[in-house]
Amino acid sequence: MQNRGAVWLFTILLAIACLYQLSFTFVASSFESEAAEIGKSKADSVKRVNPGISSVEYDRLLDSFTEKYLKDNSQREIYPVFGFNYADCKKNELSLGLDLQGGMSVTLEVSIPEMVGALAANEKDQAFVKAMSLARSRQSESQVDFITEFERAYQEVAPNGKLAAIFHSRDNATKFPATASNSEIINTLREEAKVAIDNVERILRNRIDKFGVVQPTIQKQQYSGRILIDLPGVKDKERVRKVLQSTATLEFWDTYTNEFIYPKLEAADKAVSEILYPGVRAAFEAKNKTKDTASDSTKTNADSTQVDTASSDVESLLAGTDSAKTNKPAANEKEDPAKVSPVFAFLRPAVYQDERQQLQLIPGAIVGFAAVSDTDQVNNILNNDVFKANMPTDLRLLWASKPDKNTIALYAIKSTRDGKAPLDGGSIVDARRDFNQRNEVEVTMRMNSEGAKIWADMTTAASKNRDAIAIVLDNYVQSAPSVNGPIPNGSSAITMGAGNKADQLNEADDLANILKAGALPAPASIVDEAVVGPSLGADNIQAGMNSFFVALGVIILYIWFYYNIAGLVANLALLASLFFIMGSLASWHASLTLPGIAGIILTIGISVDANVLIYERVREELRLGKSLKEALDLGYKRASSAIIDGNLTTLLTAIVLTAFGTGPIRGFAVTLIFGILCSLFSAIFITRLIFTAPRFANYQFRFSSKATANLFTNVNFDWVGKRRVFYIISSLVITAGVISMFTRGFSLGIDFTGGRTYTVQFDDIIEQDKIRQALATPFESAPEVKTIGSGNSVKITTNYLIQENAAQTDAKVEAKLQEGLNTLGSKYKIMESRKVDGSISDDIVKSAVISVTFSLLIIFLYIVLRFRRWQFGLGALASLFHDILLILSVFAIGHGYLPFSMEIDQHFIAALLTILGYSINDTVVVFDRIREYLKGKDSKADHVQLINNALNSTLGRTLNTSFTTFVVMLMIFLFGGDSIKGFVFALLLGIAIGTYSSLCVATPIVVDFGKKGDFTK
């Protein structure tokens, strides 16, 4: 083997990189176990005091104490070698999908049509109204984005019409010039749609950060207007729905100065301490009187804004008030900083030291800083009635939108009598990043005429005292620039603060986009939603791990039995490939899902297949009397083309899945891609390194046991001659299936029909009819009820209120569900829920059709180019159509009779595409051997006999690979979760059908459409 040193070096470096990446998972998991122990200890303490506490309340307390410990210690260093804290480790660990840890997955659709309508100055124009209506109806049946459909529709409705006449106005003359062509207007609309989606995504990211979710996933689909969000671990689904769907509020507020608010903070601090903790502050001041005879509280000189700290009794508490210090009680419990100074124990005043080492108040609207982990404690104080009584009645204290490292600023906002902002984002016409005459980065914004008047009044008032005006989005301060003078014309410039140019440019872009968000009312609605309960996630983890280890154990034992010592080498490569897969997933921050585990286990079969191809070739050469070294060289060489061809076609299928799939399907596909690459590397290179290692130079590796040495060596089955029998068998099954398709139809999942499904687990076994009848009245029609897994779990599907998009609809439907279930007299738990809007289900159907069609086209072209004969391409394509029809036939015939879900949904499409990849893998290996035989020494023999010989010679590899892969998937089917039994059954079916079709369908079709000369010339 050439370049052994380079391969060893790469292998070692790859192993180190994977180990490093996976170490974050181990460290974070260890720290979470520590937090769970502490949480349990505290929950047990509460239970000892209140022995009557229920198990539900105990679990809630346990989760609460554990989560609080993790939050309070998120910045604590837990990886001492590299200095990473818990938050860093969580960001870099191998993340689990929602089906493995519970949580919520949401697809939000930004209404691009409403955005276009809002931008139109003459929205009542008849041509515009007709074009909008036509574009809306067409988009529901098209994969094209709305703006493209609108452009086509307007061209049809008004061939000579001018879009500038519809969108141009005095306020947006720069954006939509009166002289602009239709194509220029469309390009501007595209840009505005992109900005709108970017803004919604940015706003959602900010909102999601407030949930405290670790490793949220947010993906935007630019022109479809959809944003995919995964929130692992989230439990309050109503809050998520409310927060994600609420319209963003951009507001401009007057502010108070730090100089004005600071003395009031001092007074409130003292008042809260005296009311909540009587005598504690006085005792502390008396104790420290000898240290400083001037025992007054911190004094503020109104003229110089200087804080006299020389006589401060509380200064020792204010110095370095980070959470690590202030959360610890003093030696004497009565001197706990949080009792002596409730406000300043967690909120550091906005001060700085001047050249005389005196503390000065920072000018502006910022009145304090707090550690991010301390914001809850500060909020509790801010909501205290005593604190409020000592502050101005029109004061609102709002946090900044982003922390600076681990510290976040608190702003003083001047509210109004009615609580409404003087000016909101609807007045902004445009905003963009720019440079002023001094080459400073700034953001320029323009307002409409109504907004310009209010802005002139606000800036005039603020400029008298050089006050700031706060820009607030969703109650978080984005910026609070000082006003230097009145701005009468509605055009303003906000200069970026200090920092390097790159940071200033990024900040300017962010602020400009936020300002533009107020001018683009693009509401978002939930069109797809899945909620997985934490207990179901735990069950899925257990089921997934059970199936994984059982499958792995069976395969390792089988390979060892069949290939003897060489089997141990293959097993070592298999374990190495699994290690590389997990490390790669962690490094790419890919989520591991239940279908992902299925993908990993499927790659076990792929890895075994590569080794089987090599080993069968080596065994053939050994039977011909070659030495072990010669057999190894020839085995790897002759197996390489089949390995590469077979795995490349599967890889292409996985790439199609990644491109068109979402959620679990994409997770499965990504895992499959990593699995193919890692298993190929391990099977080809790691095994070769071991076989050619100097220490094994004289070792005679055995590639078979006595029982398997001559297995499949004397097979002489007439595959081609029996082809008509195979055609009849396939035709009968497909005919029965087609009849069933037209009579019974398929069990379509809500991915294809739209609607809501709920997975409900009862304490008792309840008949489906009783559940259906109980829900018929609240749902106004009987829903579909299916038993899944054990008899006490059911899946309930309904279309009740699916067309309504009101914010409270989901809660209303769940209330109706519970109303009906409560009449059954059995305790129950909603384990999982899913909602799919009709619009997205249409897109899923189209995406599925495109995925399958595109995969078939790619595979056909690859086979034709690789084998240079159209007969091979036709045979491969025909066998794939055969496989699809057979699988669909089984699902059409079997649904309702088999004790697991046989729904046609996204998971089924993923399984179908994987089956196509597996089937073509098998077919390519067979074709590769046929090509070799037809060009071999016996090429003058009858080509039908040569093809039969080729099929029989590869039978050992075909059956071994099929058997190991089938056993792997069977283990998942038997021991995996109920939620993927239909998915795995399709894979099981596909493995059997794919093996059958590669031998009995693909090859006979090649024979029927060609002659010997077609293959040998």
N, C-alpha and C positions, 0 to 999 in steps of 0.2 A: 504493500500500500504506500503510495507516494504521499509526501507531505504529512507523515504521521505526527511530527512535532507540532505543526501548525494546527492540526485537528485536535490534538491533546490540549494545546494552549487554549483554543476556542472553547472546548468542552469545559475546561476548568474555570475559565472566565465566566461562561454562561452559568455554571453551577453557583459560583460565588454571587453573581448578580441576582439569581433567583432566590438564593438563601437570604441575601440582604433584604430583598423586597418582601419576602414572606416573614422575615423577622419582625416587621411592624405588626403583623397580625398576631404573632405569638405574644409580643410585649403588651399590646392593647388588650388582648384577651386576658392576660394575667392580671392587668390592672383592674379590668372590669370584674374579675372574680374577687379581687380584694374589695372593690366597692360593694359587690353583692353581699359579701360577708358582713361588712359594716352596716349595710342597709338592713340585713336580717337581724343583726344584734339590736339595732334601734327599734325595729318593728317588734321584736320579742319583748323589749322593755315596755313598749306601749301595751302589748298584750298581757303582760304580767299585771299591769295596773288596771287594765280593762279586760278581764278574762272572757267576757261575753262577746267580744268583737267577732264579727262574722269572717269567714274565710275570704270573701270578696274584698271586704274592707282591709283585711290583713295584707292581701296581695297588693292592693292599691298603696298602702303605706310602705310596703317593701319596695315597690317601684319608685315611689316618691323619694324615699330616703336614698336609694341607690342613685337615682338620676341627679339628685341634689349634690351628692358627694362627687359625682363625675363632673358636674357643671362647675362646682366650686374649685375643683382641682384640675380643670382642663388645661391650665398653663403650667402645671407642675411637671418637672422633668422626670420622666419615667424610663427613658432610654439613655442612661448615663454615658455610654461609650460615645454616642454621637450627639448628645445634648438635646434630644427631641422630647417635647412634652406630649401629653395625652392627645391633645387636639391634632398635633402633627402626625402621630401614629395612626389615629383614626382616618385621617385623610389619605394615608398611604397603605392602609391594610387592604387585604382582599375583601371586597365588599360583597354582601349577600343581597340577592334580589328580594323583592317583596314577598314572593311565595315561600321564602325561607326564613324570614324574620318578621313578617307582618308589615303592614303599612298601607299606603294609598298611592295609586297611580292614576294620573289625570291627564287627559288630552283637552287642551283649551283651544278654541277656534276664535281667532280675532276676526271681527266682522269687517273685511275689506270693503264690501259694498256700502256699508254705513259710512266708512271713512271717505269713500269717493263721493257719496251724497253730501257729506258735510263740507267737503272742499268746493263743491259746485256753488258758484255765486247765483246762478239762475237755475236752481234745481227743478223748477216747474216747467222748464222748456219741454215741449211735447216729444221732440226727438230724443232728448235725454231720458225722459221717463220711459219711453218705449224701449230704448236701448238697454237701460238698467234692468227692466223687467225681463227682456229677452236673455240678457247675459246671466241673470240669476237662474232662470229655468234651464239654460244650457249647461251651466257649470255643474248642476246636480247630476248630469249624465256624462260629464267630461273630466279628463285628467288635467285639462288646461287651466291655468290660473284665471281668476275672475277678471283682471284687467285686460288680459288678452281677449277673453270672451266679450268684454265690453267694447273693445276696439273694433272687433269684427261686427258686433251687433250695430254699433253706431254707423259703421260704413254701409251696412245694409239699409238701415232706417233712413239715413240722411247722407247719401253719397257725396253731396257737395257741401255738407254742413261743416261748420268751423267750431271745434271744441273750445277754442280760445274765447268765443262769445259766451260760452256757458260758464267757464271757470274764471275768466278775468274779472277783477273788481279793483276798486281803488286800494283796498287793504292788501290784496295779494298780487299787485301788479308786477312785482319783481319775480314772484314765483311763477305766475301765469301771464306772461306779456300778451298784450292784445295782438301782436303780430306773430305769435308763435304758431307753428304748423301743428297739425293733429298729432304727428309722430312725436314732436317735442312735448306736447301736453301729456301724451301717454307715457313718455319716458319720465316726466316729472311725477306722474301718478305712481309709477313703479318705484321711484325713489322714495316717495312719501309712504308707500306701503311697506317698504323695507324699514324705514325709520319707525313707522308705527309698530311693527312687529318687534323691532329691536327695543323700542321703549317699553312695550308690554313685558318683554322678557326681562329687561333690567328692573322694572318695577316688581315683577314676580320674584326675582332673585332677592331683592331687598325684603320683600314680605316673607319669603321662605326662610331667610336668615333669622327672622324673629321667632320662628318655630323652634329654633335650636336643633334642626335636623342635621345629623351627621351624614355626609356623602349624598346630598340630594342630587338627582340627575335632571337636567333641564336641556332639552333639545328643541331647536326651532326648525320648522320647515318653511323656508322663506316665503315663497309666493302662494303656498296653500293657506297661509295664515294660521297654521296650527303650531302649538307648542306642547311638547310632551314632557311631563313632570312626574318623577318618581320620588316619593317621600317615605323612605324606610323608617319604620318605628313609630310613625304618626298614629295616634289613637283617636283624637278628636276630629272626626271627619266633617262634622257640621261646621266647625270653625274653619277648616281648610276650604270647604266649599264657599263659605261666606267671604273669606279673605281673598281667595283667588278670583272670584267673579265680581267683586265690588269694583266700581269705576274709580280709577286713580283721581285723586284730588290735588291739583297743583294750586297753591295759594301764595299770596304776598301779604306779609304782616309787618306792621310797625313793631319796634322792639324797645325794651327798656335797656338802660346802660348798666354795666357791671357796677359802676360807681353808685348808682341809685339803689340797686338791689342788695349789695353786700351787707350794709348795716341791718337790713331787714332779715337777711339770712341769719345774722348773728342773734338778733332778737328772737327769731323763731327757734333757733337752736337752743337757746337758754330756756325758753318757755316750754318746749317739748320735754327737755330733760327734767325740769322742775315738776311738770304735771305727771309724766309717766314714771319717773324715778325720783321721788321726793328726797331731798337731802344729799343725794349722791354728788351732785355738782358742787354744792356748798362745802361738803367735806373735802373734796378734791382741791378746791381753791384754798381752803384753810391750810391744808397740808403743804401746799406749795407757796404759801405766803412768805415764808422765811427765805425762799430762793429768790423772790422778787417782791420787793415791798410795794411796788405799784401793782396792786392786784386787780386793776380794772381789766375788763375784757379788751380784746383787740380794738384799738381806736383808729378811726378813719378821719383824716384831715380832708375836708371837702374841697379845699382849695388846691392842695397838691396831690390829692388822691393817694397819699402815702399812708400805709398801714403801720402804725407804731407797734412794732413787735417786741420792743425792749421790755414792756411791762405785761406781756401776754401770759395769762395763766393757762391758756388753752393751746399755746404755740407748740408745746411738746406733743400734743395730740395731732396738730395739723401737719407737722413735719413728716414727710414720707408716708402719707396715709394711703398706702396701697393695701389691697385686701389681705395680703400675706401677713401684714402686721396688725391691722386694725381688727381683723376677725378673731384675734387671740385675746382672751380676757386678761386683764392685769392680774398681778399676783394676788391682790385683794379683789374679790368678785365685785365689791361696791365701786371699784375704780375701773370697771370695764369701760373702755373708750366709747362704746356704743351707748352707754348710759350717761356718761359725763357729757358727751357731745354727740347726740344722735345724728345730727346733720353732717358735721364735719368729720365724723368717724369714717364715713364712706364717700363723702364729696369733698374733693380738694378745692379750695378757693382758687379763682382765676387770678393769680398774682405772679409777679416775677421780681427778681432782685436787681436793683439798680447798681450803679458803680460804687455807691456807699454801703452796699450790702443791706440796703433797706428794702422791704417788700413793698411793691407798688401794684395797684390794681391794673389788670390788663384792660385797655380800652376796648369797647365794643359790647356786643350782646351776650358773649359767653360769660357765665357766672360761676362755672365750676367744672371740674373734671372728675370722672370716676372710672375705676376699673370695670371692664365689661361684665365681669362676674359679680360686681356689686350693684348693678343697676336695679335689681329687684329690691334690695334693701333700701336704696335711695327712693325708689317709687313708693314704697310703703310709707316712708317719712313724708313725701310730698303729698300723699293722700290723707295724711293725718289731719283731723279737724283743728287741733291746736296749731299746727304749722300753718294751715290755710288762714287761720284767724289773724296771724301776724304778717301776712303778705297782702299786697294790693289785690283787690277783688277782681281786677281785670288782668291779672298776671297768669300766663300759661308758661310752664317750664317744659320745653321739648328737647329731646335728645338729637344729636347730630345723626345723619343717616349712616355714616361710616366711622368706625373707630380709627384712631391713629395708634397702630400696634395694638396694645391691650387697653388703651385709655380712650374714653369717649367724652365729648363735650356736652354741656347742658346750656341751652339758650333761654333767655328771658324774652317771651313774646308778649306784646301788648294786645289783648283781646278787645273785642267790641261788645256793645251792649247786647246785640242779638246773636253774638257768637259767630257771625259770618265774616269771612275775610273781606277786607276792603276791595281786593282785586283777585281774580282767579285766572287760571291758565287759559280759559276760553278767549281771553282778550289778546293773546299772543298770535301774531300772524306768521312770524318767522323768527328763527334764531340760528346762529351759526358761529363757528369758531373763526377768529380773524386775528390780525396783528395791527397794533396802533402805530402812530408815527415814530414812537421810540422802540419799535420792534418788540414790544411786549405782547405776550399772548393774552387775548381777551375774547369775550363772548359778546356778540352784538345781537340785540333783539329788537323787534319792531312790534308795536301794538296797533290794534284798530282804533278808530276815532273815539269810541266810547272809553276804551281802556286808557287811551292816551290822556284823557281829561283826569281820570282818577289817579293815574301815575304822576301827572304833573302836581296834583295836590299832595300826594304822599311824599314825593321827593322834595317839594318845597318845604314841607314841615320838617322832614328829617334833616335837610341840609342846614337848618338853622343851628343845630347842635352837633352837626356831623354824625348824626345817628345812623344806624344800619337799618336796612329793610331785609327781612328774612324771607328766603324762598323755601317754601315748605311743601313737601310731597308726601302724601299719606301720613301726615302728622310727624314727619321727621325732617329736620332742617338740612337742606342740601347745601345752602350757602347763605351768608348774611353779609353782603358787601356794604361798606360805608357809602353814604351819599355825599358827594362833594358839592353839589349844587342842584337847583331845580332843573327838571327835564321836561320841557313843555311839549315836545313834538312826538312823544311816544317811542322814540328811538334811543336806546341806551347801550352802554358798553360796560361790561364787568371785567375788570382786569384780574388775571389769575395771581395768586399769592406767590411767595418765594418758593424756590425749588428748581430742579434741573428742567431743561426745556422739554424733555420727553414726558416728564410727569405733568408739566403744565399743559401740554398739548392733549394728553389723555383726559385730564380734569376738565379742560375746556370742551372737548367732544362730549363728555358725559353730561356736563351742565347744559350744553346746547340741546342735546337730545331730550333731556328732562324738560326743558322749557318748551320744546316743540311738542312734547306729549300732551300738553294742555291744549294745543291747537288742533289735535287730531283725536277726536272722540271715537275711538275704535274699541267698543266693548268686547269682552271675551266671554264665551259661554262654554260650559263643560259638555263635550260631545262624546267622550269616552271616559269611563271611570271604573276602577277596580279597587276594592277594599279587601285586604286579607287580614284576618285576625291573628294576633301573636300566637295563640295556641295552635292554630292551623299551621302557621309557619314553623313552630317547634315540631309538630307532627311530621311535616314535610322534610325537615332536616333529618329527623330520625329515620324516616322511610327511605330518603335518598341515600343516607350513609349505609343503611342496612343493605340496600340493593347494590351499592357500590362495592362494599367489601366482600359480599357473597360472590358477586360476579368476578371480581378480581381474583379471589381465592380459587374459584372453579377453573378459570382460564390458566392460572399459574400451574395448577396441578395437571391440567390436561396437556399443556405444552411440554411440561417436564416428562410426563408419561410418554408422549408421542415422539419427542425428539431427543430424549435422554439428556446427556450432558450439554449438548448444544441448546436444548430447551431452557436450561438454567441461564445460559448467556442471553437468550431471547427474553427471558423473564426479567433479567437485570436491565436490559434495554427498555423493556416495557415500564418498569418502575422509574427509570430515569426520565422517560418521556412524560409520565404523569407529573413528576416533580417539575420539569420544565414548563409544562402546561400551566400548573398552578402559579408558578413564578411569573410567567408571561401575563396571565390574567391580572395578577396583582400589579405588575408594573404598568399595564395599560389602563388600570383603574376600571376594568370591565367587571360587571356584577355577575356573580355566580348564581344562577337560577336553577330551579328543578329541571326544566328542559336542558339547561346547561350541563347539569350532572349527567343527564342522558347523553348529551353530546360527548362528554368526556368518556363515558363508558363505551360509546360507539367508536371512539378513537382507539380504544383498546383493541377492538376488532380490526381496525385499520392497521394498527401497529403490528398485530399478529399476522395480518395478511402479507405485509412486506417481508416479515421473517419467513413465513411459510413459502412464499415465492422463491426466496433465496435458498432455503433449506431443501426444497423439493428439487431444485436445480442441482444443488450440491450432491444430493442423494443419487440423482441420475448419473452424474459424472463418476461417482464412486462405484456404481454398479458396472460402469464401463471399464473399470480397472484403473482409473486415474488416481494419482497420489492425492493426499489430503490438500496439499498446497495448490496443486493444479485444479482440483475440484472446487476449492474455495474461490480461486481466481475466476474460473469459468462460471461458477454459480452466481457470483455477484455481477459479473459482466452481462450474462444472458438474462438475468432477472431484472436488470435495471430498466430496460425499455418498458416492460409490463408494469413495473412499480410506478414509474414516472407517468405513463399514460393513464393508468387507473386512478392514481391519486390526483392527478391534475384535473381530470373530469369532475371528481368529487369536489375538489377545491373550487372549480368554476361554479358549481351548483351552490356551494356555501357562500360565495361572493354575491350571487344573485339574491340569496336569502338576506344577506346583510344589506343589500341595496334597497330591497323592496319591503323587507320585514320590519316590524316594530316590536318593542317590548320583549316578551319571552322568545319570540321567533328570532329576533336579532341576537339575543343572548345565546341561544342555541347555535346560531350560525357562527358567531365570533368564537365560541368555544371550539366548534368543529374546525375552523380555520387554524387556530393555534394547535389543535390536536393533530391535524394532518402534518403541519410543518414540523412539530416536535417529534412525532412518531417516526416520520421519515428520517430525520436526522439520527435518532436513536437506533432505528432498525438497520440503517445502512452503515453509519460511521462508528457508533459505539461498539456494535457487535464485531465489526471488522477490526477495530483497535484491539479488542480482546483476543480474537483469533490470531492476530499477527504479532501480539506482544512477545518480546524476546524471551520472557520467562516461560512461555508456552510453546517455544520453538519445536520441542521434541514431544509435545503432548498430542496424543491421538484422540481428538474430539470425536465422540460418537454422535451420530445424527439420527439414530433410531434405536428402539428397544427390540427385543426378539419378537414381540407381538406386532410391531408396526413396521418391521424392516421391509417386507415385500407387499405391504398393503397397497391395493390399487395398481399393482404393476402388470398384471396379466388381464386386465379388463379389455374386452373386445365387443362393446355394445354398438349396435348399428343405429346411431343417433339420427343420421340423415335418412336412413331407410324407414324409420318409424315416424317421420315428420308429419304424415297425414293423420296419424293417431293423435299426435300432440295438437295439431290444428283443430281436430274435432273436439278434444277435451276443452281447449280454451274457448272455442266457439260456443259450446253448450253453457259453460259458466257465464260467459259474457252475455249470451242471449237471455238467460234467466235474470241476470243483473239488470239488463236494459228494460226488460218487462217490469221488474220491480221498481226501477227508477220512475217509470211512467205511471205505475199504479200506486205504489206506496210512497214513492218519493224518498227524499233524504231527511235525516234528522238534522236540520240546519241550526247551528248555534247562533247566538245573537250577534256575532261578528258579521253575519250575512243577512240577518233579518232586522236588526235593531231591537231594542227592548232592555229589560232588566232581568238579571238572574240573581238568586240568593241561594247560597249553600247553607242549609239549616241542619243542625244536629240536635236530635231529641234524646231525652233520657230513656224513652220507651220506643218500641217499634210501633209506628202508626201507619195504617193503610193509606195508599196514595189517594184513593177516592175520598176519604175523610178529610185529608188536607185540602184537596181540590174543592170540596164542598164548603169547607170552612172559609176559604178565601174567595169564593165566587161572589158573595155579597159585597164585601169591602172593595174588591177589585172590579165590580160591576160585570165581570165575566170570569169563568173558571180559568185559572192559569194552567200552564203545563207543569206537571209534577213528575219527577223521575227519581227513583231510588238509586243511590250511588254507594259503592263500597258496602259497608255493613248496613243492615236493614234499617238502622235508626238515623241515617243521613239521607237527605233529599236535596234535589236541585229544583228550585221553583222559578219558572220563567213567565214573565208577564209583559204586556205592552201598555199597561195602565199608565196614562198620562205621559207617555214617552214623547209626545209632540210638544208638551209644555216646557218652557225654558225658564220659568220663574225661579228665583233663588230658593224658595221654600218647597219646591216640588219634590225633591229627593226625600226630604224629611217627611213630607206628607205621605208619600208612597210607603216609606218604611213604617210610618204610624199605622197605615191600613194593613200592612203585612202583620204587624204585631197584634193588631185588633183581631184578625182572623186566627192567628196561631194561638192566642190566649184562650180561645174557646175549646181547644183540643185537650186541655187538662194535663198536659205533660210539660215539664220544664224543657227549655230549648235554648240554643245559642246560635246566633248568626255568625257562621265561621268565615264567610266570604260573600262579597257582593260585586256585581258588575253592571255597568250601564253603557249601552252603545247607542248613540243617536243615529237616526236613519241616514243622515248625510254621510257619516263616516262609514257605516256598513256598506253603502254603495261603493265607496272608495276602496274598501277592503276587498270586495268582490272583484273590482277592476284590477286591483293590485295583484290578487291571486292569479287571475287569468294571464296578466302580463308576465308574472314571475314564471309560471309553468311554460308559457309559450317561448319566452326568452331563453329559458334553460334548455328546452328542446332544440331551439335553433343553434345555440352555442355548441351543444354536444354534437349535433349533426355536422356542423361545419368543421369541428375539430376532428371528428372521425374521418371525414372525407379527405381533409388535408393531411392527416397523419398516415392514413393507409392508402391514399392516392387512388382509391377505387370507390365509385359511387355505390356499388353493391354493399360494401361494408357500412356506409353511412345510412343506406336505406334499411339494412337489417337492424342496425342499432336503433334507428328512429322507430321502426315498426315494433320492435320489442318493447320500447319505452311506452308507446301508445297502448300496447297490449297490457303492460304492467298497470298503467293508469286505469284502464277499463276494468281489469280484474279487481283491483282494490276498490274502486267505486262500486262495482257489482256486489262485493262482499259487504260493504257498508250499507248499500241499499237493501240487501236481503236481510242482514243481521240486526239492524237497529230495532230495538224494542224486544228482541229475544235474548240477547246476550246480557249478562249481569254487570255491564259497565257502559259508560257513555260512548256512543259511536257518532257523536256530532261532527258535522262538517264545519270546522272553524279554522282560525289561524293556525292552531297547533297541527291540525290535520294537513294543511297546506305545507307547513314546515316538514312534516313527516313525508309527505308525497315527494317534495323536492329532494329530500335526503335519500329516499328510496330510488329516485331517478339517478342520483349520483352513485349510489351503491350498485345498482343494476348495471349502469354503464361501466363501472369499475370492473365488474365481473366479466361483462361482455368484451371489454377491451383486452383483458388478459387472455380470454379464449381466442379472440381474433389475432392477437399477437402470436400465439402458438400456431394457429392455422397458417398465418403468413410465413412463419419460419419453416413449417413442413412443406408448404407449396414451393418454396425456393430451395429446399434441401436437396440432398443426394438422390432421394427417391421421387424427384419432381416429375419423372416420366410416368410414374404409376397413375392409376385412375384417380382423378382429383377428389371424387367422393370418398374413396377409401382413405386418401391422405387426410381429408378433413375429419373423418371418423377417428383416425389414429391420433390426430392432434387433440380432439376432444377427450379421448380416453387417456392420453398422456397427461393432461392437465386436470384430470378428475380429482386426483389426490389433493391438489391445491384448492380446487373449487369447493369440495366438500369440507375440507378442514377449515377454510376461512368462513364458509357459511355456517358450519356447526359452531365454531367459537363465537362468531358474532351473534348467532341466534341464541346461544346459551346466555350470553351477556345480556341481551335484551329481555330474555325470559326471566332472568333474575330481577330486572327492574319491574317487569310486569307482575311478578309474584310478590316482591317485597317492597316495591316503590309505593308512592302515594296514589290514592284513588283519583286525584285530579289529573293524572297523566296516563291512566290506564288505556284510554282510547288512543292517545298519541303513540304509546309504546306498542299497542296491538297493531296499529298501522305499520310500524317499523318491522315488527315480527312478520307480519303478512308480506311486507315488501321484500324482506330478506329471502323468504321461501320462494316468492314469485320471481324475484330477480335472478336467483340461481337457476330456477326452472327455465326462464325465458332466454337466458344467455346460452343455454345448451340446446333447448328444444324449440325456440322460436327464431332468435336472431340468426343463428348459423344456418338453419334450413332455408330461411328467406334469402340469405346470401347465395346458397346453392341454387335455388329456384330461379334467381334472376341473373345468373352468370354461368359461364362455361370455364373449363380449365384454362383456356388461353387468356381469359380475362384476368386471371390471378397470377400467371407466371410471366407474362410478357412485360 
